[in-house]
Amino acid sequence: YKEALEGRCELLGNKHPATLRLILNFASFQRKQGNLEEAQRLCKEGKDGCIACLGQDHPYTKFALNLERSIRVAGFFEHVVFGVSYASLVLVLVFVASMLRRVTINKRT
């Protein structure tokens, strides 16, 4: 993607619709790979270019806005599940497991 993007930028320029679409595709690829900061940066570049050159109602612009939301959601999910709250999630699971163990032991007696 990087090589294709560099070549496309040299050939057509940063604001050509084909270049903007490739930027957005690369952003989508980065999101799927979990590289959310890079995905966000590329998405912003693509979105800003789409809005400036193609307008708000163009399908590429709408794709960029949807991608931006999905990156934001992925970042939130990553933060809640794998970030700061991960330790809290583990503690809750350990507590629930211990409670289930107690209930199982009490049923046997």
All heavy atoms as an XYZ file, in Angstrom:
865
protein
N       0.815     -1.200      0.000
C       0.000      0.000      0.000
C       0.857      1.262      0.000
O       0.560      2.206     -0.721
C      -0.928      0.024      1.220
C      -2.286     -0.589      0.995
C      -2.628     -1.787      1.597
C      -3.224      0.033      0.199
C      -3.891     -2.352      1.417
C      -4.484     -0.515      0.001
C      -4.808     -1.709      0.617
O      -6.050     -2.243      0.426
N       1.901      1.262      0.833
C       2.730      2.467      0.905
C       3.361      2.799     -0.434
O       3.345      3.955     -0.862
C       3.824      2.302      1.968
C       3.360      2.537      3.366
C       4.521      2.495      4.337
C       4.018      2.754      5.728
N       5.089      2.793      6.713
N       3.906      1.784     -1.083
C       4.549      2.018     -2.380
C       3.524      2.460     -3.422
O       3.782      3.368     -4.217
C       5.266      0.760     -2.846
C       6.488      0.423     -2.016
C       7.109     -0.908     -2.406
O       6.746     -1.464     -3.475
O       7.953     -1.390     -1.645
N       2.375      1.828     -3.418
C       1.321      2.204     -4.363
C       0.857      3.633     -4.104
O       0.638      4.405     -5.049
C       0.146      1.238     -4.245
N       0.732      3.993     -2.830
C       0.290      5.341     -2.473
C       1.316      6.377     -2.906
O       0.948      7.416     -3.475
C       0.021      5.423     -0.966
C      -0.485      6.749     -0.438
C      -1.764      7.161     -1.151
C      -0.715      6.653      1.060
N       2.593      6.095     -2.648
C       3.636      7.035     -3.061
C       3.635      7.217     -4.577
O       3.731      8.344     -5.079
C       5.001      6.548     -2.569
C       5.182      6.669     -1.075
C       6.433      5.969     -0.562
O       7.214      5.435     -1.384
O       6.623      5.947      0.663
N       3.511      6.119     -5.311
C       3.475      6.195     -6.771
C       2.257      6.955     -7.277
O       2.353      7.760     -8.207
N       1.119      6.694     -6.659
C      -0.121      7.369     -7.064
C      -0.021      8.868     -6.792
O      -0.454      9.678     -7.610
C      -1.285      6.742     -6.293
C      -2.662      7.222     -6.623
C      -3.266      6.655     -7.903
N      -3.262      5.231     -8.049
C      -4.248      4.404     -7.718
N      -5.344      4.865     -7.195
N      -4.138      3.113     -7.955
N       0.569      9.237     -5.638
C       0.722     10.655     -5.311
C       1.635     11.355     -6.315
O       1.352     12.480     -6.741
C       1.277     10.828     -3.897
S       0.093     10.463     -2.598
N       2.717     10.671     -6.699
C       3.636     11.255     -7.684
C       2.958     11.405     -9.044
O       3.129     12.411     -9.725
C       4.885     10.387     -7.827
C       5.860     10.505     -6.686
C       7.071      9.615     -6.871
O       7.435      9.327     -8.032
O       7.648      9.202     -5.847
N       2.210     10.410     -9.434
C       1.598     10.393    -10.764
C       0.388     11.323    -10.872
O       0.279     12.100    -11.821
C       1.183      8.960    -11.122
C       0.619      8.733    -12.508
C       1.678      9.036    -13.573
C       0.137      7.301    -12.632
N      -0.515     11.226     -9.883
C      -1.791     11.948     -9.987
C      -1.922     13.134     -9.028
O      -2.793     13.977     -9.210
C      -2.949     10.975     -9.723
C      -3.049      9.783    -10.668
C      -4.160      8.843    -10.210
C      -3.288     10.241    -12.099
N      -1.107     13.144     -7.973
C      -1.221     14.193     -6.961
C      -2.066     13.733     -5.782
O      -2.810     12.747     -5.862
N      -1.959     14.448     -4.680
C      -2.632     14.082     -3.425
C      -4.146     14.247     -3.463
O      -4.851     13.634     -2.671
C      -2.087     14.916     -2.261
C      -0.715     14.469     -1.835
O      -0.197     13.464     -2.319
N      -0.119     15.215     -0.929
N      -4.648     15.087     -4.336
C      -6.079     15.417     -4.317
C      -6.885     14.715     -5.412
O      -8.069     14.979     -5.564
C      -6.267     16.932     -4.418
C      -5.568     17.723     -3.333
C      -5.999     17.308     -1.942
C      -5.270     18.112     -0.882
N      -5.462     17.578      0.445
N      -6.262     13.838     -6.166
C      -6.977     13.099     -7.204
C      -7.888     12.060     -6.534
O      -7.511     11.445     -5.539
C      -5.975     12.410     -8.132
C      -6.602     11.842     -9.354
N      -7.243     10.615     -9.360
C      -6.694     12.334    -10.618
C      -7.703     10.377    -10.571
N      -7.378     11.402    -11.362
N      -9.104     11.868     -7.053
C     -10.027     10.893     -6.439
C      -9.426      9.491     -6.267
O      -9.653      8.843     -5.248
C     -11.213     10.882     -7.399
C     -11.205     12.237     -8.025
C      -9.740     12.601     -8.147
N      -8.647      9.041     -7.233
C      -8.044      7.706     -7.115
C      -7.029      7.663     -5.981
O      -6.920      6.653     -5.265
C      -7.381      7.308     -8.435
N      -6.290      8.752     -5.795
C      -5.323      8.830     -4.694
C      -6.053      8.878     -3.357
O      -5.670      8.181     -2.408
C      -4.425     10.077     -4.841
O      -3.808     10.060     -6.120
C      -3.364     10.116     -3.756
N      -7.102      9.670     -3.297
C      -7.867      9.776     -2.048
C      -8.464      8.426     -1.667
O      -8.450      8.034     -0.499
C      -8.969     10.836     -2.191
C      -8.463     12.270     -2.363
C      -9.622     13.190     -2.739
C      -7.770     12.753     -1.101
N      -8.968      7.692     -2.648
C      -9.547      6.379     -2.372
C      -8.475      5.411     -1.869
O      -8.719      4.629     -0.953
C     -10.230      5.821     -3.626
C     -10.916      4.499     -3.401
C     -11.986      4.613     -2.328
N     -12.472      3.306     -1.955
C     -13.670      3.051     -1.540
N     -14.546      4.022     -1.393
N     -14.036      1.841     -1.234
N      -7.289      5.482     -2.440
C      -6.198      4.619     -1.987
C      -5.781      4.976     -0.563
O      -5.516      4.081      0.252
C      -5.000      4.716     -2.936
C      -3.855      3.744     -2.659
C      -4.335      2.285     -2.723
C      -2.730      3.967     -3.649
N      -5.753      6.256     -0.247
C      -5.445      6.689      1.123
C      -6.469      6.094      2.090
O      -6.116      5.553      3.145
C      -5.421      8.231      1.225
C      -4.218      8.798      0.474
C      -5.396      8.688      2.683
C      -4.247     10.309      0.299
N      -7.744      6.161      1.726
C      -8.793      5.627      2.593
C      -8.716      4.106      2.695
O      -8.940      3.543      3.771
C     -10.161      6.081      2.089
C     -10.416      7.588      2.183
C     -11.712      7.950      1.479
C     -10.422      8.052      3.628
N      -8.395      3.440      1.598
C      -8.225      1.983      1.648
C      -7.061      1.602      2.553
O      -7.136      0.625      3.303
C      -7.998      1.414      0.244
C      -9.263      1.393     -0.575
O     -10.369      1.486     -0.048
N      -9.114      1.284     -1.877
N      -5.985      2.372      2.486
C      -4.824      2.120      3.339
C      -5.197      2.358      4.803
O      -4.780      1.601      5.689
C      -3.655      2.994      2.901
C      -2.330      2.641      3.522
C      -2.026      1.331      3.881
C      -1.374      3.609      3.730
C      -0.797      1.012      4.443
C      -0.147      3.302      4.292
C       0.151      1.999      4.651
N      -5.986      3.394      5.057
C      -6.458      3.658      6.425
C      -7.298      2.492      6.933
O      -7.150      2.048      8.080
C      -7.255      4.961      6.468
N      -8.167      1.976      6.086
C      -9.002      0.833      6.458
C      -8.139     -0.391      6.751
O      -8.371     -1.128      7.729
C      -9.987      0.535      5.326
O     -10.788     -0.570      5.648
N      -7.120     -0.628      5.933
C      -6.193     -1.735      6.151
C      -5.475     -1.578      7.495
O      -5.354     -2.532      8.270
C      -5.181     -1.796      5.004
C      -4.084     -2.793      5.213
C      -4.326     -4.149      5.026
C      -2.821     -2.379      5.593
C      -3.313     -5.077      5.223
C      -1.807     -3.296      5.785
C      -2.053     -4.648      5.606
N      -5.023     -0.361      7.783
C      -4.327     -0.110      9.052
C      -5.259     -0.348     10.248
O      -4.843     -0.893     11.267
C      -3.771      1.320      9.088
C      -2.630      1.572      8.132
C      -1.387      0.778      8.479
O      -1.117      0.462      9.618
N      -0.618      0.444      7.455
N      -6.516      0.029     10.106
C      -7.487     -0.215     11.183
C      -7.641     -1.712     11.420
O      -7.621     -2.176     12.554
C      -8.841      0.395     10.843
C      -9.882      0.175     11.947
C     -11.256      0.638     11.528
N     -11.798     -0.105     10.414
C     -12.394     -1.302     10.503
N     -12.508     -1.905     11.655
N     -12.871     -1.891      9.433
N      -7.759     -2.466     10.344
C      -7.924     -3.916     10.479
C      -6.690     -4.572     11.082
O      -6.805     -5.609     11.743
C      -8.238     -4.539      9.119
C      -9.619     -4.186      8.629
C      -9.873     -4.707      7.234
C     -11.223     -4.213      6.728
N     -11.422     -4.545      5.317
N      -5.527     -3.970     10.869
C      -4.288     -4.492     11.434
C      -4.089     -4.048     12.885
O      -3.152     -4.478     13.541
C      -3.088     -4.032     10.599
C      -3.063     -4.593      9.195
C      -2.926     -6.105      9.189
O      -2.082     -6.654      9.863
N      -3.777     -6.768      8.434
N      -4.963     -3.164     13.367
C      -4.858     -2.675     14.742
C      -3.967     -1.463     14.907
O      -3.701     -1.033     16.026
N      -3.505     -0.883     13.802
C      -2.663      0.316     13.845
C      -3.566      1.552     13.813
O      -3.667      2.241     12.798
C      -1.686      0.332     12.661
C      -0.826     -0.899     12.627
O      -0.438     -1.432     13.665
N      -0.526     -1.378     11.437
N      -4.224      1.799     14.939
C      -5.282      2.808     14.956
C      -4.767      4.234     14.796
O      -5.441      5.065     14.180
C      -6.106      2.674     16.229
C      -6.817      1.334     16.379
C      -7.602      1.282     17.681
C      -7.718      1.049     15.192
N      -3.585      4.548     15.327
C      -3.054      5.904     15.170
C      -2.769      6.207     13.699
O      -3.105      7.274     13.196
C      -1.804      6.092     16.020
C      -2.102      6.177     17.499
C      -0.844      6.379     18.328
O       0.184      6.824     17.772
O      -0.893      6.093     19.525
N      -2.136      5.256     13.012
C      -1.851      5.437     11.585
C      -3.143      5.471     10.781
O      -3.295      6.273      9.852
C      -0.918      4.324     11.085
C      -0.539      4.440      9.635
C       0.311      5.656      9.287
O       0.720      6.416     10.182
O       0.563      5.845      8.092
N      -4.081      4.615     11.142
C      -5.377      4.602     10.460
C      -6.078      5.943     10.616
O      -6.636      6.479      9.655
C      -6.249      3.479     11.010
N      -6.032      6.477     11.816
C      -6.682      7.766     12.081
C      -6.019      8.886     11.278
O      -6.699      9.725     10.691
C      -6.620      8.065     13.574
C      -7.530      9.157     14.032
C      -7.606      9.197     15.553
O      -6.648      8.851     16.245
N      -8.738      9.597     16.071
N      -4.691      8.873     11.226
C      -3.968      9.908     10.486
C      -4.303      9.844      8.990
O      -4.628     10.859      8.364
C      -2.457      9.735     10.693
C      -1.620     10.834     10.040
C      -0.147     10.495     10.059
N       0.209      9.405      9.162
C       0.254      9.498      7.831
N      -0.063     10.616      7.225
N       0.607      8.453      7.089
N      -4.259      8.639      8.436
C      -4.569      8.470      7.013
C      -6.023      8.818      6.714
O      -6.320      9.450      5.686
C      -4.281      7.033      6.587
C      -2.811      6.646      6.475
C      -2.662      5.138      6.436
C      -2.181      7.298      5.249
N      -6.913      8.414      7.598
C      -8.336      8.704      7.392
C      -8.587     10.205      7.376
O      -9.336     10.705      6.541
C      -9.165      8.010      8.471
S     -10.930      8.199      8.207
N      -7.951     10.919      8.298
C      -8.123     12.377      8.341
C      -7.608     13.011      7.050
O      -8.270     13.876      6.470
C      -7.400     12.975      9.542
C      -7.548     14.492      9.619
C      -6.965     15.040     10.873
C      -7.024     16.555     10.972
N      -7.822     17.295     10.069
N      -6.449     12.547      6.590
C      -5.897     13.065      5.336
C      -6.850     12.803      4.172
O      -7.146     13.700      3.374
C      -4.539     12.411      5.062
C      -3.876     12.877      3.796
C      -2.562     12.156      3.517
O      -1.983     11.551      4.433
O      -2.133     12.202      2.351
N      -7.355     11.582      4.084
C      -8.280     11.230      3.014
C      -9.601     11.977      3.120
O     -10.131     12.474      2.125
N     -10.132     12.051      4.332
C     -11.411     12.738      4.555
C     -11.312     14.215      4.201
O     -12.161     14.751      3.487
C     -11.848     12.577      6.009
C     -13.160     13.287      6.330
C     -13.402     13.344      7.818
C     -12.526     14.408      8.390
N     -12.757     14.743      9.772
N     -10.254     14.872      4.692
C     -10.081     16.298      4.404
C      -9.944     16.542      2.903
O     -10.525     17.486      2.364
C      -8.862     16.849      5.150
C      -9.060     16.898      6.657
O     -10.214     16.723      7.129
O      -8.053     17.092      7.369
N      -9.195     15.662      2.229
C      -9.052     15.791      0.776
C     -10.367     15.577      0.057
O     -10.695     16.300     -0.892
N     -11.134     14.593      0.496
C     -12.436     14.312     -0.130
C     -13.396     15.485      0.044
O     -14.072     15.885     -0.910
C     -13.042     13.043      0.467
S     -12.269     11.517     -0.099
N     -13.447     16.019      1.245
C     -14.357     17.143      1.497
C     -13.958     18.343      0.632
O     -14.811     18.973      0.006
C     -14.374     17.509      2.994
C     -15.067     16.403      3.789
C     -15.057     18.856      3.226
C     -14.955     16.533      5.300
N     -12.654     18.634      0.577
C     -12.175     19.799     -0.174
C     -12.362     19.630     -1.679
O     -12.754     20.578     -2.370
C     -10.705     20.057      0.148
N     -12.105     18.436     -2.192
C     -12.089     18.239     -3.648
C     -13.378     17.652     -4.214
O     -13.731     17.933     -5.361
C     -10.932     17.339     -4.034
S      -9.347     18.070     -3.639
N     -14.050     16.823     -3.446
C     -15.203     16.101     -3.974
C     -16.535     16.539     -3.365
O     -17.585     16.239     -3.923
C     -15.005     14.593     -3.751
C     -13.713     14.005     -4.311
C     -13.554     12.553     -3.880
C     -13.677     14.143     -5.814
N     -16.486     17.175     -2.210
C     -17.710     17.640     -1.559
C     -18.250     16.644     -0.549
O     -17.861     15.478     -0.504
N     -19.156     17.124      0.277
C     -19.741     16.335      1.380
C     -20.554     15.138      0.914
O     -20.635     14.141      1.607
C     -20.650     17.231      2.237
C     -19.942     18.152      3.187
C     -19.316     17.421      4.357
O     -18.147     17.602      4.619
N     -20.057     16.606      5.056
N     -21.172     15.250     -0.243
C     -22.103     14.205     -0.674
C     -21.476     13.117     -1.548
O     -22.167     12.183     -1.947
C     -23.285     14.846     -1.429
C     -24.124     15.721     -0.514
O     -24.218     15.396      0.683
O     -24.666     16.728     -0.990
N     -20.204     13.233     -1.832
C     -19.543     12.238     -2.676
C     -19.416     10.910     -1.919
O     -19.194     10.903     -0.709
C     -18.152     12.750     -3.099
C     -17.547     11.947     -4.196
N     -16.875     10.771     -3.963
C     -17.520     12.150     -5.545
C     -16.447     10.281     -5.113
N     -16.828     11.099     -6.094
N     -19.560      9.783     -2.599
C     -19.444      8.474     -1.932
C     -18.108      8.263     -1.216
O     -18.070      7.635     -0.159
C     -19.607      7.469     -3.079
C     -20.382      8.196     -4.121
C     -19.974      9.636     -4.003
N     -17.015      8.799     -1.751
C     -15.714      8.650     -1.077
C     -15.706      9.406      0.254
O     -15.142      8.945      1.233
C     -14.566      9.153     -1.950
C     -14.244      8.304     -3.154
C     -14.960      7.146     -3.457
C     -13.213      8.658     -4.012
C     -14.658      6.378     -4.571
C     -12.898      7.889     -5.133
C     -13.631      6.754     -5.397
O     -13.323      6.001     -6.501
N     -16.340     10.588      0.254
C     -16.416     11.371      1.489
C     -17.257     10.636      2.526
O     -16.881     10.554      3.702
C     -17.015     12.761      1.223
O     -16.259     13.408      0.187
C     -17.004     13.622      2.471
N     -18.365     10.072      2.099
C     -19.210      9.307      3.027
C     -18.471      8.088      3.557
O     -18.559      7.765      4.743
C     -20.517      8.913      2.333
C     -21.399     10.114      2.069
C     -22.670      9.725      1.362
C     -23.512     10.966      1.117
N     -24.780     10.668      0.491
N     -17.716      7.419      2.681
C     -16.893      6.290      3.117
C     -15.887      6.748      4.171
O     -15.686      6.080      5.198
C     -16.166      5.670      1.920
C     -15.204      4.582      2.299
C     -15.657      3.304      2.587
C     -13.843      4.839      2.370
C     -14.772      2.298      2.943
C     -12.957      3.842      2.727
C     -13.417      2.565      3.014
N     -15.258      7.907      3.932
C     -14.267      8.437      4.877
C     -14.893      8.732      6.233
O     -14.306      8.432      7.274
C     -13.623      9.701      4.302
N     -16.083      9.298      6.228
C     -16.756      9.624      7.497
C     -17.137      8.358      8.255
O     -16.998      8.286      9.482
C     -17.982     10.503      7.226
C     -17.665     11.895      6.673
C     -18.948     12.583      6.215
C     -16.933     12.738      7.695
N     -17.599      7.349      7.527
C     -17.923      6.068      8.173
C     -16.668      5.385      8.703
O     -16.676      4.811      9.796
C     -18.651      5.141      7.198
C     -20.074      5.571      6.958
O     -20.697      6.198      7.803
N     -20.589      5.254      5.786
N     -15.595      5.444      7.942
C     -14.330      4.862      8.384
C     -13.821      5.571      9.632
O     -13.355      4.921     10.574
C     -13.293      4.941      7.254
C     -11.908      4.388      7.566
C     -11.986      2.902      7.931
C     -10.983      4.601      6.375
N     -13.948      6.879      9.646
C     -13.522      7.656     10.814
C     -14.276      7.204     12.072
O     -13.685      7.012     13.125
C     -13.762      9.146     10.552
C     -13.288     10.060     11.660
C     -13.522     11.514     11.308
O     -14.665     11.871     10.941
O     -12.562     12.283     11.388
N     -15.576      6.988     11.930
C     -16.373      6.502     13.073
C     -15.926      5.104     13.498
O     -15.816      4.820     14.687
C     -17.854      6.496     12.709
C     -18.535      7.832     12.888
C     -20.053      7.706     12.747
N     -20.458      7.497     11.365
C     -20.678      8.459     10.488
N     -20.517      9.702     10.837
N     -21.064      8.176      9.261
N     -15.669      4.232     12.531
C     -15.278      2.866     12.882
C     -13.906      2.839     13.554
O     -13.675      2.024     14.449
C     -15.307      1.947     11.657
O     -14.233      2.192     10.802
N     -13.009      3.728     13.167
C     -11.700      3.819     13.831
C     -11.879      4.312     15.259
O     -11.265      3.793     16.191
C     -10.744      4.735     13.041
C     -10.388      4.101     11.707
C      -9.484      5.045     13.853
C      -9.679      5.031     10.740
N     -12.762      5.284     15.439
C     -13.035      5.809     16.778
C     -13.617      4.719     17.669
O     -13.216      4.553     18.825
C     -13.991      7.005     16.690
C     -13.963      7.875     17.913
C     -14.810      9.138     17.775
N     -14.605      9.844     16.526
C     -15.580     10.136     15.668
N     -16.810      9.795     15.912
N     -15.319     10.788     14.562
N     -14.552      3.942     17.153
C     -15.159      2.838     17.914
C     -14.110      1.784     18.238
O     -14.044      1.284     19.360
C     -16.350      2.224     17.136
C     -16.788      0.915     17.753
C     -17.508      3.210     17.090
N     -13.268      1.458     17.257
C     -12.212      0.464     17.490
C     -11.255      0.945     18.574
O     -10.832      0.166     19.435
C     -11.448      0.178     16.200
N     -10.936      2.220     18.570
C     -10.066      2.791     19.604
C     -10.707      2.742     20.966
O     -10.063      2.421     21.966
N     -12.003      3.034     21.037
C     -12.721      2.966     22.310
C     -12.752      1.541     22.822
O     -12.464      1.272     23.984
C     -14.144      3.498     22.142
C     -14.982      3.337     23.371
C     -14.811      4.188     24.448
C     -15.928      2.326     23.469
C     -15.571      4.037     25.600
C     -16.689      2.166     24.605
C     -16.511      3.030     25.676
N     -13.070      0.589     21.928
C     -13.128     -0.816     22.313
C     -11.762     -1.289     22.799
O     -11.655     -1.964     23.817
C     -13.590     -1.666     21.131
C     -13.659     -3.132     21.432
C     -14.702     -3.646     22.178
C     -12.666     -3.980     20.990
C     -14.767     -4.998     22.470
C     -12.720     -5.338     21.269
C     -13.770     -5.849     22.008
N     -10.710     -0.915     22.072
C      -9.361     -1.321     22.465
C      -9.027     -0.770     23.844
O      -8.451     -1.458     24.675
C      -8.347     -0.828     21.440
C      -6.925     -1.242     21.753
C      -5.959     -0.712     20.723
O      -5.769      0.512     20.671
O      -5.411     -1.527     19.975
N      -9.401      0.470     24.109
C      -9.116      1.095     25.401
C      -9.876      0.400     26.526
O      -9.318      0.078     27.556
C      -9.479      2.581     25.363
C      -9.383      3.241     26.687
N      -8.174      3.541     27.261
C     -10.330      3.628     27.561
C      -8.392      4.102     28.443
N      -9.691      4.174     28.649
N     -11.158      0.148     26.312
C     -11.985     -0.440     27.369
C     -11.596     -1.880     27.647
O     -11.467     -2.299     28.781
C     -13.489     -0.349     26.999
C     -14.334     -1.180     27.929
C     -13.940      1.094     27.027
N     -11.396     -2.672     26.603
C     -11.145     -4.097     26.796
C      -9.675     -4.388     27.058
O      -9.346     -5.172     27.926
C     -11.651     -4.899     25.575
C     -11.294     -6.364     25.707
C     -13.153     -4.742     25.453
N      -8.771     -3.745     26.312
C      -7.360     -4.087     26.402
C      -6.515     -3.023     27.095
O      -5.354     -3.262     27.368
C      -6.780     -4.335     25.008
C      -7.491     -5.428     24.283
C      -8.273     -5.154     23.183
C      -7.396     -6.734     24.714
C      -8.930     -6.163     22.507
C      -8.062     -7.749     24.053
C      -8.830     -7.462     22.954
N      -7.075     -1.890     27.342
C      -6.300     -0.791     27.903
C      -6.389     -0.718     29.410
O      -6.236     -1.703     30.117
N      -6.691      0.459     29.882
C      -6.699      0.744     31.303
C      -7.662     -0.164     32.054
O      -7.362     -0.625     33.148
C      -7.076      2.230     31.535
C      -7.189      2.548     33.003
C      -6.067      3.129     30.850
N      -8.799     -0.454     31.468
C      -9.819     -1.231     32.154
C      -9.586     -2.737     32.105
O     -10.343     -3.494     32.679
C     -11.196     -0.926     31.560
O     -11.478      0.428     31.713
N      -8.546     -3.186     31.433
C      -8.284     -4.618     31.323
C      -8.078     -5.250     32.698
O      -8.623     -6.311     32.985
C      -7.075     -4.863     30.426
C      -6.760     -6.323     30.235
C      -7.580     -7.108     29.435
C      -5.679     -6.912     30.862
C      -7.317     -8.448     29.247
C      -5.406     -8.252     30.683
C      -6.223     -9.013     29.885
O      -5.969    -10.337     29.714
N      -7.315     -4.575     33.560
C      -7.067     -5.114     34.906
C      -8.379     -5.236     35.678
O      -8.600     -6.227     36.381
C      -6.088     -4.223     35.658
N      -9.250     -4.260     35.537
C     -10.545     -4.319     36.214
C     -11.380     -5.480     35.689
O     -12.039     -6.176     36.469
C     -11.309     -3.010     36.004
O     -10.582     -1.939     36.519
N     -11.341     -5.707     34.395
C     -12.072     -6.817     33.799
C     -11.573     -8.148     34.350
O     -12.364     -9.025     34.698
C     -11.919     -6.784     32.273
C     -12.594     -7.899     31.489
C     -14.103     -7.841     31.667
C     -12.218     -7.811     30.026
N     -10.267     -8.297     34.481
C      -9.691     -9.526     35.028
C     -10.149     -9.727     36.472
O     -10.543    -10.830     36.863
C      -8.148     -9.506     34.929
C      -7.533    -10.657     35.713
C      -7.714     -9.553     33.476
N     -10.132     -8.672     37.256
C     -10.575     -8.783     38.656
C     -12.038     -9.201     38.747
O     -12.403    -10.038     39.574
C     -10.360     -7.457     39.394
C      -8.913     -7.106     39.706
C      -8.823     -5.711     40.295
C      -8.307     -8.127     40.656
N     -12.869     -8.637     37.898
C     -14.286     -9.002     37.906
C     -14.453    -10.468     37.528
O     -15.222    -11.201     38.164
C     -15.090     -8.091     36.943
C     -16.477     -8.643     36.693
C     -15.151     -6.675     37.493
N     -13.732    -10.926     36.522
C     -13.832    -12.328     36.112
C     -13.355    -13.272     37.208
O     -13.961    -14.318     37.442
C     -13.055    -12.564     34.819
C     -13.655    -11.917     33.572
C     -12.714    -12.089     32.383
C     -15.022    -12.475     33.257
N     -12.294    -12.916     37.900
C     -11.803    -13.733     39.018
C     -12.847    -13.774     40.125
O     -13.123    -14.837     40.696
C     -10.452    -13.190     39.542
C     -10.074    -13.818     40.872
C      -9.366    -13.410     38.498
N     -13.456    -12.643     40.426
C     -14.485    -12.584     41.465
C     -15.678    -13.455     41.090
O     -16.175    -14.241     41.897
C     -14.925    -11.130     41.684
C     -16.068    -10.999     42.639
C     -15.869    -11.148     44.002
C     -17.347    -10.732     42.176
C     -16.922    -11.037     44.884
C     -18.406    -10.616     43.051
C     -18.194    -10.766     44.415
N     -16.137    -13.333     39.852
C     -17.281    -14.130     39.391
C     -16.942    -15.611     39.460
O     -17.759    -16.430     39.911
C     -17.710    -13.714     37.962
C     -18.699    -14.697     37.377
C     -18.296    -12.307     37.983
N     -15.752    -15.985     39.036
C     -15.345    -17.386     39.088
C     -15.337    -17.897     40.528
O     -15.789    -19.013     40.807
C     -13.969    -17.564     38.454
N     -14.846    -17.085     41.457
C     -14.822    -17.522     42.859
C     -16.232    -17.645     43.427
O     -16.517    -18.561     44.197
C     -13.972    -16.576     43.715
O     -14.609    -15.320     43.840
N     -17.122    -16.766     43.012
C     -18.513    -16.853     43.478
C     -19.186    -18.105     42.919
O     -19.920    -18.790     43.635
C     -19.295    -15.597     43.074
C     -18.816    -14.324     43.732
S     -18.812    -14.400     45.533
C     -20.538    -14.433     45.879
N     -18.939    -18.405     41.667
C     -19.511    -19.615     41.072
C     -18.966    -20.858     41.762
O     -19.702    -21.827     41.976
C     -19.214    -19.670     39.573
C     -19.989    -18.669     38.715
C     -19.474    -18.696     37.284
C     -21.472    -18.956     38.758
N     -17.712    -20.836     42.129
C     -17.114    -21.965     42.831
C     -17.790    -22.155     44.187
O     -18.105    -23.269     44.589
C     -15.615    -21.724     43.004
C     -14.855    -22.973     43.343
C     -13.339    -22.770     43.366
N     -12.845    -22.073     42.181
C     -12.114    -20.954     42.221
N     -11.771    -20.428     43.377
N     -11.716    -20.382     41.123
N     -18.048    -21.065     44.881
C     -18.716    -21.145     46.199
C     -20.132    -21.691     46.058
O     -20.568    -22.508     46.867
C     -18.752    -19.784     46.859
C     -17.421    -19.333     47.381
C     -17.530    -17.999     48.068
N     -16.201    -17.542     48.410
C     -15.925    -16.309     48.751
N     -16.892    -15.396     48.778
N     -14.708    -15.954     49.057
N     -20.850    -21.228     45.026
C     -22.210    -21.719     44.822
C     -22.189    -23.210     44.525
O     -22.999    -23.971     45.058
C     -22.896    -20.940     43.659
C     -24.184    -21.593     43.229
C     -23.120    -19.482     44.062
N     -21.241    -23.648     43.713
C     -21.136    -25.073     43.376
C     -20.811    -25.902     44.621
O     -21.389    -26.967     44.843
C     -20.042    -25.276     42.309
O     -20.361    -24.457     41.183
C     -19.969    -26.716     41.857
N     -19.918    -25.417     45.467
C     -19.536    -26.136     46.693
C     -20.714    -26.201     47.642
O     -20.997    -27.250     48.246
C     -18.320    -25.463     47.354
C     -17.077    -25.689     46.481
C     -18.087    -26.013     48.760
C     -15.877    -24.899     46.924
N     -21.470    -25.100     47.784
C     -22.632    -25.081     48.688
C     -23.732    -26.025     48.223
O     -24.457    -26.586     49.041
C     -23.178    -23.648     48.818
C     -22.264    -22.775     49.644
O     -21.463    -23.268     50.442
N     -22.376    -21.474     49.459
N     -23.883    -26.203     46.923
C     -24.912    -27.126     46.409
C     -24.562    -28.572     46.726
O     -25.438    -29.399     46.901
C     -25.076    -26.957     44.891
C     -25.859    -25.729     44.520
C     -26.097    -25.705     43.024
C     -26.946    -24.515     42.641
N     -27.215    -24.476     41.210
N     -23.278    -28.889     46.821
C     -22.846    -30.255     47.109
C     -23.088    -30.632     48.560
O     -23.264    -31.795     48.873
C     -21.361    -30.417     46.805
C     -21.049    -30.388     45.330
C     -19.580    -30.610     45.118
N     -19.223    -30.327     43.735
C     -18.008    -30.161     43.312
N     -16.997    -30.254     44.147
N     -17.775    -29.921     42.053
N     -23.081    -29.652     49.433
C     -23.244    -29.970     50.875
C     -24.642    -29.898     51.341
O     -25.592    -29.617     50.820
C     -22.406    -29.005     51.732
O     -22.791    -27.673     51.465
C     -20.947    -29.234     51.477
